[in-house]
Amino acid sequence: MRLEAEFTSEPFVGGGEPPAHARAALRVVEAAGLTCEFGPLGTSVTGEDRALIGTLADVLAAAFEGGATRVTMQVQRADG
């Protein structure tokens, strides 16, 4: 089954480069080979359930290790 996830890591910073915690989370998603859209207020990722669910645990770890104080995540089935 395909899933879609959206996640945001905080704290937000204005202007310039995305914060280290956001870049760390993005690297995890890219390394997993999942389809991803990285934006200033969050990241969307789509993939097969087993790959995506395992990757999300790594995303959380990377974001917190990168300095995040909060990660908000939403996951839903891609087909409805």
C-alpha positions as CSV (number, residue, x, y, z in Angstrom):
1,M,0.0,0.0,0.0
2,R,1.2,3.5,-0.8
3,L,1.4,6.1,1.9
4,E,1.8,9.9,2.0
5,A,3.5,11.6,4.9
6,E,4.0,15.3,5.7
7,F,6.4,16.4,8.4
8,T,7.6,19.7,9.8
9,S,10.5,20.2,12.1
10,E,10.9,23.2,14.4
11,P,12.2,25.7,15.3
12,F,11.6,27.7,12.1
13,V,14.2,30.2,11.0
14,G,13.6,33.1,8.7
15,G,15.4,33.5,5.4
16,G,18.6,31.9,4.3
17,E,19.4,28.2,4.5
18,P,16.9,25.7,5.9
19,P,17.9,24.8,9.5
20,A,20.2,21.8,10.1
21,H,17.4,19.7,11.5
22,A,15.3,20.1,8.3
23,R,18.3,19.3,6.1
24,A,19.1,16.2,8.1
25,A,15.6,14.9,7.8
26,L,15.7,15.6,4.0
27,R,18.9,13.6,3.6
28,V,17.3,10.6,5.2
29,V,14.3,10.7,2.8
30,E,16.6,11.2,-0.2
31,A,18.9,8.3,0.9
32,A,15.8,6.0,1.1
33,G,15.0,6.8,-2.5
34,L,11.5,8.0,-1.7
35,T,9.6,10.6,-3.7
36,C,9.8,13.9,-1.8
37,E,8.9,17.6,-2.0
38,F,11.0,19.8,0.4
39,G,9.5,23.1,1.2
40,P,10.0,26.0,3.6
41,L,7.3,24.9,6.0
42,G,7.5,21.1,5.6
43,T,8.3,18.1,3.6
44,S,6.0,15.7,1.8
45,V,7.1,12.2,1.0
46,T,5.4,9.2,-0.7
47,G,6.3,5.6,-0.9
48,E,5.3,2.0,-0.2
49,D,4.2,1.5,3.4
50,R,7.1,-0.7,4.6
51,A,9.8,1.6,3.2
52,L,8.0,4.8,4.3
53,I,7.2,3.7,7.9
54,G,10.8,2.6,8.5
55,T,12.2,5.8,7.0
56,L,9.9,8.0,9.2
57,A,11.6,6.6,12.3
58,D,14.9,7.6,10.9
59,V,13.6,11.0,9.9
60,L,12.6,11.6,13.5
61,A,15.9,10.6,14.8
62,A,17.8,12.7,12.3
63,A,15.7,15.8,13.0
64,F,16.1,15.6,16.7
65,E,19.8,14.9,16.4
66,G,20.0,17.9,14.1
67,G,18.6,20.2,16.7
68,A,14.8,20.0,16.3
69,T,12.7,20.7,19.3
70,R,9.5,19.4,17.7
71,V,8.5,17.3,14.7
72,T,4.9,17.3,13.6
73,M,4.0,14.4,11.3
74,Q,0.8,13.3,9.4
75,V,0.5,10.0,7.5
76,Q,-2.3,8.8,5.3
77,R,-3.0,6.3,2.6
78,A,-2.1,7.6,-0.8
79,D,-5.2,6.1,-2.4
80,G,-7.7,7.8,-0.2
